[in-house]
Amino acid sequence: MSELLQLHPRYERPRIPTAEELILRFSDKAITELEELKTHYPDLKSCILPGLWIAQREYGGFLDGGAIAEVAHRLHRSYAEVEGVATFYSMYNTAHKPGKHKIELCTCLSCHVCGAYRIRDYVKQKLGVGHGETTADGLFTIEEVECLDACDRAPVIQVGDTYHGPVDEAYVDRLLDELRNQSESTVVKMADEIVKVHLRGKS
Ligand code: FES
């Protein structure tokens, strides 16, 4: 059975930092990128999405209250507006801080009929964590997700910006071993790749 509708028991959004608590953590590179992206759009509101991707990279893959506040501050928007955008789109990590690698398991129709629940349960059993949870070593978070738009490769797993499919138990074993030996966070890498796409996007 799908676990998508199960809310994480500890899910709650962070408290809004006060003006005195606001710490600006964007790197020089991030500030330059944001200034460039501001020129791509007719107004600063339109820059919230790419600004959040920069923040997701700069804050290690998680948009906590400080990250939301920094984007709001740099784009002269309200905290509530930026928070509303960030929590609307599931690719922004707002529910919990993910591990170094987020394993997204599609259990939608095509993947379901091709054994996605069996694969999901195998990953859960191997890692000892459930939907929305992170392993104790901080390496892996697993999340059950809706259709990843790669149904021809069902059952599909997404890790960072890479799709894997069709996967079976042996594929999962190899994938987890590869990820354990990878120095770079696939969560942070994906955010960086999406920022690069936005920077290329000016017509
Ligand atoms: S149903 Fe899994 S990718 Fe479409």
Residues whose N, C-alpha, C, O or C-beta is under 5 A from the ligand:
A	BS01	FES	C106 C108 L109 S110 C111 C147 L148 D149 A150 C151 V156
